[in-house]
Amino acid sequence: MKMKFCLSKVVGGCRLGTLTNLGRKGIQSMEIPGCLLYTKMGSAPHLTHDNLQLVQDIPVVIQLPLPALAELHEVLAEYKEGTGKFIGMPDSVLYCSLHDPVICSPPGYNNCKSVSVWGSGGRIEMTPSNFMAIQRIVQPDWFQCLSDGDTVGEGISKKRAKKSVDRSLSFLDECLQLQDKSPELQQSLIIGVVEGGDVLEERLRSAKETAKRPVAGFLLDGFQGNATAWKTKLELLSAVTAELPEDKPRLIHGIGRPDEVLDCIERGVDVFESSFPYQVTERGSALSFSYNYKPDPETAVLKEKGQKDTSKKEDEKTDNETIHRAQEIASFEINLKEKRYQDDFGPLVNGCLCYCCQNHSRAYVHHLLETKELLSGVLLMMHNFQHYFGFFCSVRDALKEDQLDRLREIVSMQAP
C-alpha cells in the first residue's frame, strides 16, 4: 500500500495536509506541517519507552539515523524480526536518515563512489551497495537516499556544488536499481535528496532531476549550519520548492528554532525533525517560548516569559565568556544551570501540562543539574519534547484558522 499525500489547504507557501497509508499495515497517518521523533537507535534520548508515553502528541514517524544502524546491522540481521520490534516500537513508522543531525560530519570525506557517515566508532564509508544492504536489514518505511551533502561549509565553489548534484543523482539511480532487485525493500519508500549548496543553478537542477525519479518525497539538504546567510537560504528554499511536485512531502534536517521552522513552512517545507529539543536538553535548558496565538500576543509572551526576562538583564552585564555563552543559547529557552533558579519554585513554563511542569519546579531541576543527576535529562527531555510537539500542533491549528500571521508575530517577538 503506497503512502498518500492529501493537501487540504495551501496558504501562501504553507501546506496543510495529511500523509496517510503509512507503515507496513497502511493504517498510520501524519498531519503536516509536522515533525519526526528524533531517536538514538530507536530510543528517545534520556527516556525509557514508559517515560516517552507520558509525553503528549508524540510523532508517528520515528527517525533512525543510519550511523547507529550501520554499527549494529549484524545484530539486526541475526535478530530477523524487524527493527521496529527490536526497538520496542513495532507499530511505528520508521524513517532512516543518512546522518545524525546532531553530529557535525567533518568535510572532505565523500567521493564519486562513497559517502562517509559518522558514528560512535568513527567514520563509516557507504557505497550504494553496502548502503542498500543495510536498508535490506533495517527494512524502514522511508529512507533518505545516499547523497553527497558535503556543501555546507564556507566558500563552496560552483564546481563542487555541481559535483554534489552529479554524485547524488548517480547514487539515487543506483539505489533505485538495487531496490528493484530487493524483495525486502518493495514496501520501503526512497526519499530523494536535493543538493547543490548555495548555488541556485545547481539547486534547481537537482530538484528538477530528482523529481523525475520515482521517489516518495524530497529531503532539502544542506540548509543547516551558519556558513550561509539565512536570507540566502530562504531564497534558495523558495526557488527549490517551486520546482518540486505538489503531491509529495518535503523534508528538512537541522532546522529546529521555531522562528526558522515557520520561515521554512512559509516556503513549502512539510516535515522537520526534533533533534532541537534534545540539543536544548543537553545544554541544561528548557524550551520556554509562547506559541499560543489566541490571546493578545504581547500578553501571551509576557505571561510565558516574564519571569525569565526581568531577571535576565542583571546576568547579561558580565564578561566576554558569559556574552559568548549567551550567544550559544537561543532566546527560546531558559538555562536552568544558572544560579538564579535555585530558589525559583515555579514550573519550567507557566501553564505547561507536561509531566515535569506538573510535578517539579525550576529549583528542583536546577538542583539535579548541579548534582549531575541523570533525572535532570529525563525531566528536561519530557518537557522539551512536549513543548516542541505542542508548537507543531499550534502551527497546524493556526493554519486551519487562518491565524498563522498572528502565531508568527508571537514567535518573532521572542526571536534573538
N, C-alpha and C positions, 0 to 999 in steps of 0.2 A: 504494500500500500504506500503510495507516494505522498509526501508532505504537500499540503495545500496552503496557499497564502491568500487570505481574503482581506482586501483593503476595505474598510468601512467608511473611512473619511480621510481626505487629504486637505490640510490647511496650510497654504503656502507650500513649503517643502516638507512639512511634518506629516508623517504617515501613521494613521491609527488603524490597527487591524489585528488579525489573529492567524497564527500558524496552527494548523490542525493536522490530524493523522500522524502525529509524532510517536516515536517509539516503535518497538517491534510489533506491538499489538495494534498500533494505529489509534490508540484511544486518548492520548495525551494532547493537550493544546497549550499554546503560549500566546499571551497578549503582547502586542508590540505598540509603542516602544517598550522594550524590556531588557532584562539583563540575565546573564548566566550565573550559576552558583560556582564561584571560584573554589577549587579544592587543591589539596596536595595529595595526589594519588587517590582521589575519590573521597578523601576525608576533609571536611571543612576545617581550616586551621584552628587549633586550640579546642575544638569541640568534639565531643563524642556524638554518636548518632542520636542519643537521647537528648543531649543538650540542644542539638540542632532543631529538634521537633518543638522546642519552646520558642523558636523564632517564627514570627508571622510572615506570611507572603513569600515563602521560600521559592525561588525559581524552579521550574520543572526541568530545565536543561542544566546538566552538570558539566562543568569544564574540567577536562582531564589533560593537563599539559603533557606533551609527548615525552620529555626527558625522563620523568619518573617511570613512565610505562616502558620506555626503552631499557632502562636499567633492570626492570623486573619482568621483562617479556618471557623469559624462560620459566619463571614461576607461573605466570598466567597460562602459558602453553601447557604446562603439566596439569594445571587445575581443571581445564577443559569445560568448565560450567559457565563461562562468560564473565566478563569484567564487572557487569552490574551486580551479579550475585557475589562476586569476590569482595567488592567494596561494601556490601550490605545494602545496596540500593537497586534491587532487581527490576523495579518498575520505572526507574528514572530514564530520561533521555540523555544519552552520553555524547558529548562533543569533545573530540580530541584536537587540541590546538598544537601547533608546531612548536611553540616556545612557551615557557612560563613567563607571563607578563611582568612578574616581579623581578625576575633575573635579567640583568643587563648583559646581553650577549656581546662579547668582545668582537670588534670588527676585523675583517681581513681573512676569515677562515672559510669562506664559500668559494666554490669554483664551478666550472661548467658541468661537472659530474656529480657534485655532492654539496650538501648544506650541513653546517655544523650546528648542533644544539648542545645546550649546556645543562648538565645535571649535577647532582651532589658529588659524583665521581669525576667531574671534569667534562671534557669535550667528547661528543659522540658524533661521528660522521654519518650522515644519512644520504645514501644513494636512493633513487626511486625504487630500486629492487628491495633493499632491506627496509626502507620506509613502509612499503606496501606489505611486506612480510609481517611487520609488527601490527599493521592495521588488520591483517587477517586474524591475528591472535586476539587483538582487542575487540574487534567487531563493533566499533562505535556506530551510533545512529548517524552522526555527522562527523566529518573530519576535515580539518584545514589541509589543503594540498601542500606538498613540498614546494617551497618558493625561496627565491633569493631576496631577502628583505634587508640586506646589508647596505642600506642607503640612508640611514638616519643621521649620521654624523655631519659635521660641517664640511663645506667645500666639496660635496659630491659632484663630479663632473657629469656633463650630458652623456659622455661615452659610458661612464659607469652606470648611469641610470638606464641607458639603452640595454646594457648587458644584463642588468637585473630583470628587465622585462623579457628579453630573449630567453634567458635561462628559465625563468618561471613558467613561460608558455611551453617550453620544451619539457620541463618536469611535469606539467599538467597533462600534456599529451601522452607521455609515457605512463603516468599513473592511471589515466583513463583506460589505456590499453591493458594494463595489468589488472585493473578492476574487472574488465570484461571477461578475463580468464580466471577470475577467482569466485567460485560459488559462494564462499563465506562472506563476500562483500557485496552481494547483489542487493541487499537491503540498506547498505550504508550509502550516505549521500556525501558527495565531494563538494566542499566549499572552495571555489576558485579564488585566487588571491590577486588583487590589483596592486602592482608595484610601480616603480618609476621615480621614487624620491620626490624632490620638489620641482621636477622638470615637467611642465604641463603637457608638452607634446607626447612624452613617454607615458605619462599617466593616462592620457586619453587613448593612446594605442593599446595599452594594457587592458583598460576597461572594455574597449570595443572587441579586442581579440578574445579575451576571457569570456565575454558574453556570447560569443559564437559557439563555445564548447558546451556540452551537456552537464553543466554544473547546477547544483541546487540553490546556491546563493553565493554571495561575494564577501570576502574579507578585505576591507580597505586598510592595507598595511602601511607602516612607516609614518604614521601621524603622531606617534608617541615621542616623548623626548622634547628637549628645548632648543635643538640646533636650528630649527626653522621658526620664524615668527608665526604666532598663532593666526594672524590675519592672512598670511600666505597659505597656511594650511587650510583655512576655511574656504579660501578662493579655489584651491585645488579640489577640496571635497565637493563643492557646488558643481564644478565642471565635470568631475568624475561621475557623480550620481546621476547627472543629466544624461549620461551615455549608457546607463545600466537599465535593464528591463524593469518595469514596474512590478512584475508579478513574482519577484524573487527577493528574499531578505538580504539586507546589507549589514554586515557585522563590522565592529571595530574593536581593537585591543588597545590597552594602555591609556585610554581616556576615561578618567574617573571623577574629576572635580565636577560638582553639579552645574556650575555655570558653563563649563566646557561641554558637558553632556547635552545641555539644552542647545548650545550652538550647533552641535552635530545633528541633533534631532531636527532642527530647523533646516538642515541641509540634506535631509532624507536618509539618515542612518537609523536603523531599526533596533539592533541588538548590541549591547555592551557587555563587558564582563565586570565582576565585582571584586577585583583584587584591591581596589582603592580602600574599602573598609578594613581589609587585612593590613595594609600599609599604615593606616591610621592607628590601628591597634598596636602594631609593632613600635610606634612612636610613643606609646603610653597615653594616647589621646582618645577622646570620644567625639564622634560626629555631633555637631550642635548647631545645625542651621535650620531655619524655618522653611517649610515647603507648603504651608497651609495658605492657599490663595483666597480663601473665603472671607476672613476678616479683613479689616483695614490693614494694608501692607506694613505701614510703619509700626502699628501696634503689635502686629504679629512678630516682627523682628525684635522689637524691644522685649516682648514677653519671653521669647525663647532665648535671647542672647544678652538681655540687660545685665544680669549679674556678672557675666563674663566681661562685657565692655567697660563697665565702670571701674573694675579693678585692674584692667589691663594697662591703663595709662602709666601708673607708677612703675610697673615692671619693665616697661619698654625704654625707660630712661637709664639705660645701663651701658656697659661696654660693648666693644665690637663683637665679642663672642656671642653675647645674647642677641644682638641685632642679627647676626648671621643665622642663629638658630631660629629666630622669629621668621626669617625668610623661608626656612625649610618647612615650617608648619603652616598649613593652609588656614585661612581665616574661617573655614567652615568647621573647625574643631577646637576643642579645648584641651590643653596639655595638663593632664591630671598629675603629672610628676611635680608640678610647681607647688611651692610651699603654701601658697595662699589657699589651697584646697584642703589643708589638713584639718581645718575647723569648719568646713562647709558641709552641713548635714542635709543639704537638699539633694534631689535626684540629679543624675547627669544632665537631663534635659527636662524642664518643666512640662508636664502633660504627657510625657512619653510612657507608653504602655508596655515597654519591653520588660523582661524578667528582672534585669539589673536595676532599672529605674524604679520598679515597683517594690523592690526588696532591699536595695542598698543605696548608700549615699556617695557623694563625691569624696568625702573624707575617708570612707572605708576603702574605696578603690585606690585613692592616693596612698593609704597605708599599705595596701597589698603591693603596689608598685615599689614603694620604698623598701619593703622587706623582701622584694623579688619573689613573691608567692605566685605560683602558676595560676591560681584562681583569677588573678588580675586579667590575664589574657582571655580566659573563658568569659568573664563578665563583660569585658570591653568588646569582644568579638560578637557576643549575642546582641549587645546594644547597637554596635556599628552596622552589623548586617541588617537588623530590623529597621534601623533608621534609613539606611540606603534603599532597601527594598520598598519601604513606605514612600520614599521620594519618587520612585518609578510609578507606583500606584497613583500618586498625586499628579504626575505628568499626564498619565492616560486620562484621568478624570478631568483634568483641566482642558485637554484636547476635546473630550466629549462635550464639555460645557462651554467651549469657545472662550476659555479663560487662560490660555497659555501665556498671553502677554502679561497678565497680572502675576502669574507664577514667575515668569521671567523677571519682572520688576522686583519681586520679593527676594529672589535669589541674587540678583545683581547688586542689591543694597548690601549684601553680605560678602560680596567678592572682594579680593585684595585690591 
